[in-house]
Amino acid sequence: MKDVNLEIGGMHCVMCAAAVERALNKLDGVESASVSYASESASVCFDESRVSVRDMEKCVKQAGYRVLEDRALAQKREFRSLLWSFVISLVLSLPFFIMMPFMFFWPHAPIMHLLHNGWLQFVLATLVQFGIGWRFFVGAWASIRAKSANMDVLVSLGTLSAYGYSLYHLLIGNPVYYFEASAMVITLVLLGKLFESRAKAHANDAVDSLLQLQPKMATVLRDGQELSLPTGELVPGDVVLVRPGEGVAVDGEIIAGESAVDESMLTGESVPVHKTTGDKVYAGTVNREGAFRFSVTGTGQNTMLSSIVKMVRGAQESKPPIQKLVDKVAAVFVPTILAIAVLTFLITLLAYGGGEEALNTAVSHGVAVLVIACPCALGLATPTALMVGAGMAAESGILMKDADALQMASKVTRVVLDKTGTITKGSPEVTDLVVLSGSREEACRLAAAAEQASEHPIGQAVFRYGQQVAGELPPATEFSAQVGRGVEAVVLGKRVTVGKLPDGFPEAQAAMEALEKEGKTVVSLVVDGVPAALFAAADQVKEDSAHAISRMKEQGIEVIMLTGDNLTTAQAIAAQVGITSIQAQVMPWEKQEKVSALKAQGQVVAMVGDGANDAPALAAADVGIGLGTGTDVAAQASSLVVMSGSLEDVAEAIQISKRIMRKIRQNLFWAFLYNSIGVPLAAFGLLSPVLAGAAMAFSSVSVVTNSLLLKLTKKGNL
């Protein structure tokens, strides 16, 4: 058996994906086929002796879709096409948008004589209906062939019925038209599809960003020579030299040298990890200080980085897209309305005894049913609430990539938080200074001067703190950095060391251990061989983290912290912000496993993170919330992005999603209330097509007004 991944184009909803999946599974030689609407791809396991990829492409084409060679290019073309279609449709529909308020509030205005011209409306509506709106007919036909009814069927049915009856009236000279319904619905639905296309165009940026972490070239030692080779040419057993500041190209094990390696790509922690002979190093990590050599153990698809990429892709493709509320009801609504309209026509025709008058009456009653059921309000219910809500969210720096994540965010029961850069600021700061001898100012002056040239995060924290306390710093000479031991320099004629505390000073050792129990990293200032001070540094909690976590708890959400840091530090941070459920020293795949385990328990999980190490868990969660202050990888693997990096805005994003979903449900309720009342009245002849059109328009106005009420909701309130 062989596996292949096909990029599928032309899918409009999950029912389209189901149609492609059924078609592929019917092919002789296909063992299994799984189609994801979210990633617009099909994973197929097949027997290549019985079926070929070419056969699959033909099968997909026969089902009404297409296999893409370059999905990124196809997505860009689709977005441009949608954009131009929307702009043209908006221009052609503008007279109808202008006419709507005049129809209700100033029906005899002079402009109404021009706008109500039947032939002008016919030309404009025809261009929109059969030009711009042709894509909906194609989608509706594909849906019908798949024995389902999606939004395309709903849009096609409603707009075509309004258009057809308007054309009938135009031809018989009756100045009662509903052309505006067909044009306006198509324009608004196109706007929604434009937003969806924009989100999908960036769906795979996360994977691309992850791949950029791996260096393209590596320095390899072969036959006593240093060779610069492409990463793809490395093989297990090669010896690779990594100098300070260079990235690690592939996975391996150190055989000579030592250094501090930035593994934030894996752990999310800002403090580099000390590495020496026998320790493992991973592709995508960065060497900060010393040089070392390592033996290659994993290349290509066998590196840790490739595993993370694979996990992100797998989680994206396995995440089931949520069926849109309108599509759910459309499957029942559309055939029901058709049946009612046909029954109304037949019963009315029989009741009036046949003849031309009976036919006209039957047509009037039947079309009244279709017009009152025209999905203007349904078409407006979701996009208007989304547009208003998304605008409010954007003002708060919250970017919502798709409606599926928005709907799931309103149902979240568990929020999983990364620690470093999410709950905390992401970089160490000096929190304590214990002076053992001399003055505080002198200790800060000497330590900061020695650390001026240091690149280590703790050293930089000591430098910043010391500079703030001591002000102008004296020069340092004879500077040297020793991996795992700290820095050494001569300052004001004194030999100064900042780093590891030397043995033989029990009082200083006791003070250091007390600080370390609080989860802090401690370095000592040693002057001419005698400890002078201890500097304790820690990643500080963001000012608003505790309050934001409290807000989430008030919404009935359990908050969990997962971190790659040690348990002592994790417990100290958790205690400050009120989190009781923590798990420390977790790797990226373990974060993903925890999220998946919570989902398996029936929980709706939101994952909040800012680093590349969080990407698999962000993609696996029901709602991935990336922080804009973090890495591009985290932001792009997420469905919601909080630009400020504040957990307060994460709590606000969840509340906004709840408000938007409540408005959408209210809008759908009102839309269907009009139908549930209006359809029976129309069927029994108690509602003329003119009144049906007026009721339909009023339902649209009420839905838009209800959506605009979102703006009256204050931040922090449900």
C-alpha positions as CSV (number, residue, x, y, z in Angstrom):
1,M,0.0,0.0,0.0
2,K,1.1,3.6,-0.7
3,D,0.0,6.9,0.8
4,V,-0.6,10.1,-1.1
5,N,-1.8,13.6,-0.1
6,L,-3.9,15.4,-2.7
7,E,-4.7,19.1,-2.5
8,I,-8.4,19.6,-3.4
9,G,-9.9,22.8,-4.8
10,G,-13.5,23.9,-5.2
11,M,-14.9,22.7,-1.8
12,H,-17.4,25.0,-0.3
13,C,-18.3,23.2,3.0
14,V,-17.9,20.0,4.9
15,M,-20.6,18.3,2.7
16,C,-18.3,19.0,-0.3
17,A,-15.5,17.2,1.5
18,A,-17.8,14.3,2.2
19,A,-18.8,14.1,-1.5
20,V,-15.1,13.9,-2.5
21,E,-14.4,11.3,0.2
22,R,-17.2,9.1,-0.9
23,A,-16.1,9.3,-4.6
24,L,-12.5,8.4,-3.7
25,N,-13.5,5.5,-1.4
26,K,-15.5,4.0,-4.3
27,L,-12.4,3.7,-6.5
28,D,-11.2,0.1,-7.0
29,G,-7.8,-0.1,-5.3
30,V,-8.3,2.7,-2.7
31,E,-8.0,1.2,0.7
32,S,-9.1,4.4,2.6
33,A,-9.6,8.1,1.8
34,S,-10.0,10.9,4.3
35,V,-10.8,14.4,3.1
36,S,-10.4,17.5,5.3
37,Y,-12.3,20.6,4.4
38,A,-10.2,22.6,6.9
39,S,-6.9,21.8,5.1
40,E,-8.5,21.3,1.7
41,S,-6.7,18.0,1.3
42,A,-7.3,14.3,0.9
43,S,-5.1,11.6,2.4
44,V,-5.4,8.4,0.4
45,C,-4.1,4.9,1.1
46,F,-4.1,2.9,-2.2
47,D,-2.8,-0.1,-4.1
48,E,-0.7,1.4,-6.9
49,S,-1.0,-1.8,-8.9
50,R,-4.7,-1.3,-9.2
51,V,-5.2,2.5,-9.2
52,S,-3.0,5.5,-10.0
53,V,-2.9,9.1,-8.8
54,R,-4.1,10.1,-12.3
55,D,-7.3,7.9,-11.7
56,M,-7.9,9.7,-8.4
57,E,-7.6,13.1,-10.2
58,K,-10.2,12.1,-12.7
59,C,-12.4,10.8,-10.0
60,V,-12.2,14.1,-8.1
61,K,-12.9,16.0,-11.3
62,Q,-16.0,13.9,-12.1
63,A,-17.3,14.7,-8.6
64,G,-17.2,18.4,-9.4
65,Y,-13.9,19.4,-7.8
66,R,-10.3,19.5,-8.8
67,V,-6.8,18.4,-7.7
68,L,-4.4,21.4,-7.3
69,E,-0.7,21.3,-8.1
70,D,0.1,24.5,-6.2
71,R,-2.4,25.1,-3.4
72,A,-0.8,28.4,-2.3
73,L,-1.1,29.8,-5.9
74,A,-4.7,28.5,-6.2
75,Q,-5.7,30.1,-2.9
76,K,-4.2,33.5,-4.0
77,R,-6.1,33.3,-7.3
78,E,-9.3,32.3,-5.5
79,F,-9.0,35.3,-3.2
80,R,-8.4,37.7,-6.0
81,S,-11.4,36.2,-7.9
82,L,-13.6,36.6,-4.8
83,L,-12.4,40.1,-4.2
84,W,-13.2,41.3,-7.7
85,S,-16.5,39.4,-7.7
86,F,-17.5,41.1,-4.4
87,V,-16.5,44.6,-5.6
88,I,-18.4,44.2,-8.9
89,S,-21.4,42.8,-7.1
90,L,-21.4,45.6,-4.5
91,V,-21.3,48.2,-7.2
92,L,-24.2,46.6,-9.1
93,S,-26.2,46.1,-5.9
94,L,-25.6,49.7,-4.6
95,P,-28.9,51.0,-6.0
96,F,-30.8,48.3,-4.2
97,F,-29.0,49.1,-0.9
98,I,-29.9,52.8,-1.4
99,M,-33.5,51.9,-2.3
100,M,-34.2,49.8,0.9
101,P,-34.4,52.6,3.5
102,F,-36.3,54.9,1.1
103,M,-38.9,52.0,0.5
104,F,-39.8,52.1,4.2
105,F,-39.3,55.7,5.3
106,W,-39.7,57.8,2.1
107,P,-41.5,55.7,-0.6
108,H,-42.4,58.7,-2.7
109,A,-39.0,60.3,-2.8
110,P,-38.0,61.5,-6.3
111,I,-35.1,59.0,-6.5
112,M,-37.5,56.1,-6.1
113,H,-38.9,56.8,-9.5
114,L,-35.5,56.0,-11.0
115,L,-34.6,53.2,-8.7
116,H,-38.0,51.5,-9.1
117,N,-37.6,51.2,-12.8
118,G,-38.2,47.5,-13.6
119,W,-35.9,47.2,-16.5
120,L,-33.0,48.9,-14.7
121,Q,-33.5,46.5,-11.7
122,F,-33.7,43.6,-14.2
123,V,-30.4,44.4,-15.8
124,L,-28.5,44.9,-12.5
125,A,-30.0,41.8,-10.9
126,T,-29.4,39.7,-13.9
127,L,-25.7,40.6,-14.0
128,V,-25.4,39.8,-10.3
129,Q,-27.6,36.6,-10.4
130,F,-26.1,34.9,-13.4
131,G,-22.7,36.6,-13.6
132,I,-21.3,37.0,-10.1
133,G,-23.7,34.5,-8.5
134,W,-23.0,31.7,-11.0
135,R,-20.5,30.1,-8.5
136,F,-23.4,29.5,-6.1
137,F,-25.3,27.5,-8.8
138,V,-22.3,25.4,-9.4
139,G,-21.9,24.7,-5.6
140,A,-25.6,24.0,-5.3
141,W,-25.5,21.5,-8.1
142,A,-22.5,19.7,-6.6
143,S,-24.3,19.6,-3.2
144,I,-27.5,18.2,-4.7
145,R,-25.5,15.5,-6.5
146,A,-24.0,14.6,-3.2
147,K,-27.6,14.3,-1.8
148,S,-27.2,17.2,0.6
149,A,-28.3,20.8,0.9
150,N,-25.7,23.5,1.8
151,M,-25.8,27.3,1.9
152,D,-25.3,27.4,-1.9
153,V,-28.6,25.6,-2.3
154,L,-30.2,28.0,0.1
155,V,-28.8,31.1,-1.7
156,S,-29.6,29.7,-5.2
157,L,-33.2,28.8,-4.3
158,G,-34.0,32.1,-2.5
159,T,-32.4,34.4,-5.0
160,L,-33.7,32.6,-8.1
161,S,-37.3,32.5,-6.8
162,A,-37.2,36.2,-6.1
163,Y,-35.5,36.9,-9.4
164,G,-37.9,34.6,-11.4
165,Y,-41.1,36.0,-9.9
166,S,-39.8,39.6,-10.4
167,L,-39.1,38.8,-14.1
168,Y,-42.6,37.3,-14.5
169,H,-44.1,40.5,-13.1
170,L,-41.9,42.7,-15.3
171,L,-43.0,40.8,-18.4
172,I,-46.8,41.0,-17.6
173,G,-46.5,44.7,-16.6
174,N,-47.1,44.3,-12.9
175,P,-44.7,46.8,-11.1
176,V,-44.0,44.6,-8.1
177,Y,-40.4,43.4,-8.0
178,Y,-38.0,41.5,-5.7
179,F,-34.9,41.9,-7.7
180,E,-33.1,43.6,-4.7
181,A,-33.4,40.3,-2.7
182,S,-31.4,38.3,-5.3
183,A,-28.7,40.9,-5.7
184,M,-28.2,41.8,-2.0
185,V,-28.1,38.3,-0.7
186,I,-25.4,37.3,-3.2
187,T,-23.3,40.4,-2.4
188,L,-23.4,39.7,1.4
189,V,-22.7,36.0,1.1
190,L,-19.7,36.8,-1.1
191,L,-18.4,39.1,1.6
192,G,-18.5,36.2,4.0
193,K,-16.7,33.9,1.6
194,L,-14.1,36.6,1.0
195,F,-13.2,36.5,4.7
196,E,-13.1,32.7,4.7
197,S,-10.8,32.7,1.7
198,R,-8.5,35.2,3.4
199,A,-8.1,32.9,6.4
200,K,-7.5,29.8,4.4
201,A,-4.8,31.5,2.4
202,H,-2.6,31.6,5.5
203,A,-3.6,28.2,6.9
204,N,-0.2,26.6,6.1
205,D,2.1,29.6,7.1
206,A,2.7,27.9,10.4
207,V,4.4,24.9,8.8
208,D,6.4,27.1,6.5
209,S,7.7,29.2,9.5
210,L,8.7,26.0,11.3
211,L,10.7,24.8,8.4
212,Q,12.5,28.1,8.3
213,L,14.0,27.3,11.7
214,Q,16.3,24.7,10.2
215,P,19.6,26.1,8.7
216,K,20.1,25.5,5.0
217,M,23.8,24.8,5.3
218,A,26.0,23.0,7.9
219,T,29.8,22.7,8.5
220,V,30.8,19.0,8.2
221,L,34.1,17.5,9.1
222,R,35.1,14.9,6.5
223,D,38.5,13.5,5.9
224,G,40.1,16.2,8.1
225,Q,38.5,19.0,6.1
226,E,35.7,21.4,6.9
227,L,33.0,21.3,4.2
228,S,30.0,23.6,4.0
229,L,27.2,21.3,2.8
230,P,23.4,21.6,2.3
231,T,21.5,20.2,5.3
232,G,19.8,17.7,3.0
233,E,23.1,16.0,2.2
234,L,24.0,15.2,5.8
235,V,23.8,11.5,6.8
236,P,23.8,9.8,10.2
237,G,27.4,9.5,11.5
238,D,28.6,12.8,10.0
239,V,30.4,15.1,12.4
240,V,29.1,18.6,12.4
241,L,30.9,21.7,13.8
242,V,28.7,24.4,15.3
243,R,30.2,27.8,16.2
244,P,28.7,30.4,18.5
245,G,25.6,32.0,17.1
246,E,25.0,29.3,14.5
247,G,21.9,27.1,14.3
248,V,21.9,23.3,14.7
249,A,21.1,21.8,11.3
250,V,20.0,18.3,12.3
251,D,19.6,16.1,15.4
252,G,22.7,14.7,17.0
253,E,24.8,14.0,20.1
254,I,27.7,16.1,21.2
255,I,31.1,14.4,21.0
256,A,33.4,17.3,21.8
257,G,33.1,20.8,23.4
258,E,30.4,22.4,25.5
259,S,28.0,25.3,25.1
260,A,24.8,27.0,26.1
261,V,22.1,26.1,23.5
262,D,18.9,28.1,23.1
263,E,16.2,25.4,23.0
264,S,13.2,27.8,23.2
265,M,12.0,26.3,19.9
266,L,11.4,23.1,21.9
267,T,10.7,24.2,25.5
268,G,9.7,27.8,25.1
269,E,12.2,28.7,27.9
270,S,14.3,31.8,27.4
271,V,17.3,30.5,29.4
272,P,19.8,28.5,27.3
273,V,20.5,24.9,28.3
274,H,24.1,23.9,29.2
275,K,25.2,21.1,26.8
276,T,28.4,19.0,27.1
277,T,29.7,15.7,25.7
278,G,27.0,13.1,25.5
279,D,24.1,15.5,25.4
280,K,21.6,15.6,22.6
281,V,21.0,18.6,20.3
282,Y,18.1,19.2,18.0
283,A,17.6,20.8,14.6
284,G,16.3,24.4,14.8
285,T,17.9,25.2,18.1
286,V,20.6,27.9,18.3
287,N,24.1,27.7,19.8
288,R,24.7,30.8,22.0
289,E,28.2,30.6,23.4
290,G,30.9,27.9,23.0
291,A,31.7,25.8,19.9
292,F,31.0,22.1,19.8
293,R,31.0,19.1,17.5
294,F,28.2,16.6,17.3
295,S,27.6,13.3,15.6
296,V,24.5,13.2,13.4
297,T,21.7,10.9,14.6
298,G,18.7,12.1,12.7
299,T,18.2,13.8,9.4
300,G,15.3,14.7,7.1
301,Q,11.9,13.4,8.4
302,N,13.7,11.9,11.4
303,T,14.5,15.1,13.2
304,M,12.6,16.6,16.2
305,L,11.8,19.6,14.1
306,S,10.2,17.4,11.3
307,S,8.2,15.6,14.0
308,I,6.8,19.0,15.2
309,V,6.0,19.9,11.6
310,K,4.2,16.6,11.1
311,M,2.3,17.1,14.3
312,V,1.1,20.5,13.3
313,R,0.0,19.3,9.9
314,G,-1.7,16.2,11.4
315,A,-3.6,18.3,14.0
316,Q,-4.8,20.8,11.4
317,E,-6.1,18.1,9.1
318,S,-7.7,16.0,11.9
319,K,-9.5,19.0,13.5
320,P,-13.1,18.6,12.3
321,P,-14.6,21.9,11.0
322,I,-17.8,22.9,12.8
323,Q,-20.9,22.7,10.6
324,K,-22.2,26.3,10.2
325,L,-25.5,26.8,11.9
326,V,-27.2,27.9,8.7
327,D,-25.9,24.9,6.8
328,K,-27.3,22.6,9.5
329,V,-30.8,23.9,9.2
330,A,-30.6,24.3,5.5
331,A,-30.5,20.5,5.0
332,V,-34.0,20.4,6.4
333,F,-35.2,23.9,5.6
334,V,-34.6,23.9,1.8
335,P,-36.5,20.7,0.9
336,T,-39.3,21.6,3.4
337,I,-39.9,25.0,1.8
338,L,-39.8,23.5,-1.7
339,A,-42.4,20.9,-0.6
340,I,-44.6,23.5,1.0
341,A,-44.4,25.7,-2.1
342,V,-45.3,22.8,-4.5
343,L,-48.2,21.7,-2.2
344,T,-49.5,25.2,-1.9
345,F,-49.5,25.6,-5.7
346,L,-51.3,22.2,-6.3
347,I,-53.8,22.6,-3.5
348,T,-54.7,26.2,-4.5
349,L,-55.0,25.2,-8.1
350,L,-57.4,22.3,-7.2
351,A,-59.3,24.5,-4.7
352,Y,-60.0,27.2,-7.3
353,G,-61.2,24.6,-9.8
354,G,-58.5,25.1,-12.4
355,G,-58.4,27.7,-15.2
356,E,-56.3,30.8,-15.8
357,E,-57.5,32.7,-12.7
358,A,-56.8,29.6,-10.5
359,L,-53.4,29.3,-12.1
360,N,-52.5,32.9,-11.3
361,T,-53.7,32.5,-7.8
362,A,-51.8,29.3,-7.3
363,V,-48.6,30.9,-8.7
364,S,-49.1,33.9,-6.4
365,H,-49.5,31.7,-3.3
366,G,-46.6,29.4,-4.2
367,V,-44.2,32.2,-5.0
368,A,-45.3,34.0,-1.8
369,V,-44.1,31.0,0.1
370,L,-40.8,31.1,-1.6
371,V,-40.4,34.9,-1.2
372,I,-41.2,34.8,2.5
373,A,-38.7,32.0,2.9
374,C,-36.0,33.8,0.8
375,P,-32.9,33.7,3.0
376,C,-32.2,37.4,3.3
377,A,-32.3,37.3,7.1
378,L,-30.6,34.0,7.1
379,G,-27.9,35.3,4.8
380,L,-27.4,38.4,7.1
381,A,-27.7,36.6,10.4
382,T,-24.2,35.3,10.6
383,P,-22.1,37.8,8.6
384,T,-23.5,40.9,10.3
385,A,-22.9,39.6,13.8
386,L,-19.5,38.4,12.7
387,M,-18.6,41.7,11.1
388,V,-19.7,43.8,14.1
389,G,-18.1,41.3,16.6
390,A,-14.9,41.0,14.7
391,G,-14.6,44.8,14.5
392,M,-15.0,45.0,18.3
393,A,-12.4,42.3,18.8
394,A,-10.0,44.0,16.4
395,E,-10.3,47.2,18.4
396,S,-9.1,45.2,21.4
397,G,-6.3,43.7,19.3
398,I,-8.0,40.3,18.9
399,L,-7.8,38.8,15.5
400,M,-10.3,36.0,14.7
401,K,-9.2,33.9,11.7
402,D,-12.4,31.8,11.1
403,A,-16.0,31.4,12.4
404,D,-15.4,27.8,13.4
405,A,-12.9,28.8,16.1
406,L,-15.2,31.6,17.1
407,Q,-18.0,29.2,17.7
408,M,-15.8,26.8,19.6
409,A,-14.4,29.6,21.8
410,S,-17.9,30.3,23.1
411,K,-18.0,26.7,24.4
412,V,-14.6,26.5,26.0
413,T,-14.5,24.5,29.3
414,R,-10.7,24.2,29.7
415,V,-7.9,26.7,29.0
416,V,-4.4,25.4,28.8
417,L,-1.7,28.0,29.3
418,D,2.0,27.9,28.4
419,K,4.1,29.6,31.1
420,T,7.0,31.5,29.6
421,G,5.9,34.5,27.5
422,T,2.2,33.7,28.2
423,I,1.7,33.9,31.9
424,T,5.1,35.5,32.4
425,K,6.9,38.2,30.5
426,G,9.3,35.8,28.8
427,S,12.6,37.2,29.8
428,P,14.4,37.0,33.2
429,E,14.7,40.0,35.5
430,V,16.6,40.5,38.7
431,T,14.2,40.0,41.7
432,D,16.5,39.9,44.7
433,L,20.0,41.2,45.6
434,V,21.7,39.8,48.7
435,V,24.8,41.9,49.6
436,L,27.4,39.7,51.4
437,S,30.1,42.4,51.6
438,G,30.5,46.0,50.6
439,S,27.6,48.3,49.5
440,R,24.6,47.6,47.2
441,E,25.7,50.3,44.7
442,E,29.3,48.9,44.5
443,A,28.0,45.3,43.9
444,C,25.7,46.5,41.1
445,R,28.5,48.6,39.5
446,L,31.0,45.8,39.5
447,A,28.5,43.1,38.3
448,A,27.0,45.2,35.6
449,A,30.4,46.3,34.3
450,A,31.5,42.7,34.1
451,E,28.3,41.6,32.3
452,Q,28.4,44.4,29.7
453,A,29.6,42.1,26.9
454,S,27.6,39.1,28.0
455,E,25.0,37.5,25.7
456,H,23.5,35.2,28.3
457,P,19.9,36.2,29.3
458,I,20.7,36.1,33.0
459,G,23.9,38.2,32.4
460,Q,21.8,40.7,30.5
461,A,19.3,40.9,33.3
462,V,22.1,41.6,35.8
463,F,23.6,44.2,33.5
464,R,20.2,46.0,33.2
465,Y,19.5,45.9,36.9
466,G,23.0,47.0,37.9
467,Q,23.0,49.9,35.4
468,Q,19.7,51.2,36.9
469,V,21.1,51.1,40.4
470,A,24.7,52.3,39.8
471,G,24.2,54.5,36.7
472,E,27.4,55.1,34.6
473,L,29.6,52.0,34.6
474,P,33.4,51.8,34.6
475,P,35.1,49.9,31.7
476,A,35.9,46.2,32.0
477,T,39.1,44.6,30.7
478,E,40.3,41.0,30.2
479,F,36.7,39.9,29.7
480,S,36.2,36.1,29.2
481,A,33.1,33.9,29.3
482,Q,33.3,30.3,30.5
483,V,30.5,28.0,29.5
484,G,28.5,26.9,32.6
485,R,30.6,29.1,35.0
486,G,29.8,32.7,34.0
487,V,31.9,35.7,33.0
488,E,35.2,37.1,34.4
489,A,36.7,40.6,33.9
490,V,38.9,43.2,35.6
491,V,36.9,46.2,36.8
492,L,38.5,49.1,38.7
493,G,41.6,47.0,39.3
494,K,39.6,44.1,40.8
495,R,39.1,40.7,39.4
496,V,35.4,40.2,39.2
497,T,33.5,36.9,38.4
498,V,29.7,36.7,37.9
499,G,28.3,33.2,37.8
500,K,28.7,30.0,39.7
501,L,29.3,30.4,43.5
502,P,32.7,28.9,44.5
503,D,32.8,26.2,47.2
504,G,33.7,27.0,50.8
505,F,31.3,29.7,51.7
506,P,28.4,28.1,53.6
507,E,26.5,31.3,54.5
508,A,26.4,32.3,50.9
509,Q,25.4,28.8,49.8
510,A,22.5,28.8,52.3
511,A,21.2,32.1,51.0
512,M,21.5,30.9,47.4
513,E,19.6,27.7,48.2
514,A,16.8,29.6,49.9
515,L,16.3,31.8,46.7
516,E,16.5,28.7,44.4
517,K,13.6,27.1,46.4
518,E,11.5,30.0,45.2
519,G,12.1,29.0,41.6
520,K,14.7,31.6,40.9
521,T,18.1,31.4,39.1
522,V,20.9,32.7,41.3
523,V,24.4,33.9,40.3
524,S,27.1,35.2,42.6
525,L,29.3,38.2,42.4
526,V,32.8,37.2,43.4
527,V,35.4,40.0,43.9
528,D,39.1,38.9,44.2
529,G,38.0,35.4,45.2
530,V,35.5,36.5,47.9
531,P,31.6,36.4,47.3
532,A,30.3,39.9,47.5
533,A,26.7,39.5,46.5
534,L,24.0,37.2,45.1
535,F,21.7,38.2,42.2
536,A,18.5,36.2,41.9
537,A,16.6,36.4,38.6
538,A,13.3,35.1,37.5
539,D,10.8,35.4,34.6
540,Q,8.3,37.8,36.1
541,V,4.5,37.3,35.9
542,K,2.7,39.8,33.7
543,E,0.8,42.4,35.7
544,D,-2.6,41.3,34.4
545,S,-2.2,37.5,34.4
546,A,-3.7,36.8,37.8
547,H,-6.8,38.9,37.1
548,A,-7.3,37.4,33.6
549,I,-7.1,33.9,35.1
550,S,-9.7,34.9,37.7
551,R,-12.0,36.1,34.9
552,M,-11.7,32.8,33.1
553,K,-12.6,31.0,36.3
554,E,-15.6,33.2,36.8
555,Q,-16.8,32.0,33.4
556,G,-16.7,28.4,34.7
557,I,-13.5,27.6,32.9
558,E,-10.8,25.4,34.5
559,V,-7.3,26.8,33.9
560,I,-4.3,24.5,33.4
561,M,-0.6,25.4,33.1
562,L,1.8,23.3,31.0
563,T,5.5,24.3,30.9
564,G,8.9,23.0,29.9
565,D,10.4,24.6,33.0
566,N,11.2,22.8,36.2
567,L,8.5,21.9,38.8
568,T,9.8,24.4,41.4
569,T,9.6,27.4,39.1
570,A,6.3,26.2,37.8
571,Q,4.8,25.9,41.2
572,A,6.0,29.3,42.2
573,I,4.5,31.0,39.2
574,A,1.2,29.0,39.5
575,A,0.9,30.2,43.1
576,Q,1.2,33.8,42.1
577,V,-1.7,33.6,39.5
578,G,-4.0,31.2,41.3
579,I,-3.5,28.1,39.1
580,T,-3.8,24.8,40.9
581,S,-3.5,22.4,38.0
582,I,0.1,22.4,36.6
583,Q,2.4,20.0,34.7
584,A,6.1,20.8,34.4
585,Q,9.0,19.7,32.2
586,V,6.8,18.8,29.3
587,M,8.0,18.6,25.7
588,P,6.0,19.8,22.6
589,W,4.4,16.4,21.9
590,E,3.5,16.0,25.5
591,K,1.6,19.3,25.4
592,Q,-0.3,18.1,22.3
593,E,-1.0,14.8,24.1
594,K,-2.4,16.6,27.1
595,V,-4.7,18.7,24.9
596,S,-5.8,15.6,23.0
597,A,-6.5,13.8,26.3
598,L,-8.7,16.6,27.5
599,K,-10.6,16.6,24.2
600,A,-11.1,12.9,24.5
601,Q,-12.8,13.5,27.9
602,G,-15.4,15.7,26.2
603,Q,-13.8,19.0,27.2
604,V,-13.7,21.9,24.8
605,V,-10.1,23.0,25.0
606,A,-8.4,26.4,24.3
607,M,-4.6,26.4,24.1
608,V,-2.8,29.7,24.7
609,G,0.9,29.9,23.7
610,D,3.5,32.1,22.2
611,G,6.4,29.8,21.1
612,A,7.2,27.4,18.3
613,N,7.1,24.6,21.0
614,D,3.4,25.4,21.5
615,A,2.5,25.0,17.8
616,P,1.5,21.3,17.9
617,A,-0.8,21.9,20.9
618,L,-2.2,25.1,19.4
619,A,-3.1,23.2,16.3
620,A,-4.5,20.2,18.2
621,A,-6.8,22.3,20.5
622,D,-10.4,23.1,19.7
623,V,-9.3,26.8,19.8
624,G,-5.6,27.7,19.4
625,I,-5.0,31.2,20.8
626,G,-1.6,32.6,19.8
627,L,0.0,35.7,21.3
628,G,1.1,38.4,18.8
629,T,4.1,39.2,21.0
630,G,5.4,35.6,20.5
631,T,6.7,33.8,17.4
632,D,5.1,33.8,14.0
633,V,4.8,30.1,14.2
634,A,2.6,30.2,17.3
635,A,0.4,33.0,15.8
636,Q,0.0,31.2,12.5
637,A,-0.8,27.8,14.0
638,S,-3.6,29.5,16.0
639,S,-7.2,30.3,15.0
640,L,-7.3,33.4,17.3
641,V,-4.5,35.8,17.8
642,V,-4.2,38.3,20.7
643,M,-1.8,41.0,19.4
644,S,-1.1,42.5,22.9
645,G,0.1,39.3,24.4
646,S,-2.1,39.9,27.4
647,L,-4.1,37.2,29.1
648,E,-6.8,39.8,29.8
649,D,-7.5,40.0,26.1
650,V,-7.6,36.2,25.9
651,A,-10.4,36.3,28.5
652,E,-12.0,39.1,26.5
653,A,-11.7,37.0,23.3
654,I,-13.7,34.2,24.9
655,Q,-16.3,36.6,26.1
656,I,-16.6,38.3,22.8
657,S,-17.1,34.9,21.1
658,K,-19.9,34.2,23.5
659,R,-21.6,37.5,22.7
660,I,-21.3,37.0,19.0
661,M,-22.6,33.5,19.1
662,R,-25.6,34.6,21.2
663,K,-26.4,37.3,18.6
664,I,-26.1,34.8,15.8
665,R,-28.6,32.5,17.5
666,Q,-30.9,35.4,18.2
667,N,-30.7,36.4,14.6
668,L,-31.4,32.9,13.4
669,F,-34.3,32.7,15.8
670,W,-35.9,35.9,14.4
671,A,-35.2,34.8,10.8
672,F,-37.0,31.5,11.4
673,L,-39.7,33.1,13.4
674,Y,-40.7,35.2,10.4
675,N,-40.7,32.0,8.3
676,S,-42.7,30.0,10.8
677,I,-45.4,32.7,10.9
678,G,-45.2,33.9,7.3
679,V,-45.0,30.6,5.4
680,P,-48.4,29.4,6.7
681,L,-50.0,32.7,6.1
682,A,-48.6,32.7,2.5
683,A,-49.6,29.1,2.0
684,F,-53.2,29.9,2.9
685,G,-53.3,33.0,0.7
686,L,-53.4,35.4,3.7
687,L,-50.1,37.0,2.7
688,S,-49.6,38.4,-0.8
689,P,-46.1,38.3,-2.5
690,V,-45.9,42.1,-1.9
691,L,-46.5,41.7,1.9
692,A,-44.2,38.7,1.8
693,G,-41.4,40.8,0.3
694,A,-42.0,43.5,2.9
695,A,-41.9,41.0,5.7
696,M,-38.7,39.5,4.3
697,A,-37.1,43.0,4.1
698,F,-38.2,43.8,7.6
699,S,-36.7,40.6,8.9
700,S,-33.4,41.6,7.4
701,V,-33.6,45.1,9.0
702,S,-34.3,43.5,12.4
703,V,-31.4,41.1,12.1
704,V,-28.9,43.9,11.2
705,T,-30.2,46.1,14.0
706,N,-29.8,43.3,16.5
707,S,-26.3,42.7,15.3
708,L,-25.4,46.4,15.8
709,L,-26.6,46.2,19.4
710,L,-23.3,44.3,20.0
711,K,-21.5,47.6,20.0
712,L,-23.4,48.6,23.1
713,T,-21.8,45.8,25.2
714,K,-19.0,47.1,27.3
715,K,-15.6,45.4,27.5
716,G,-15.5,42.7,30.2
717,N,-19.2,42.2,30.2
718,L,-21.2,39.2,28.8
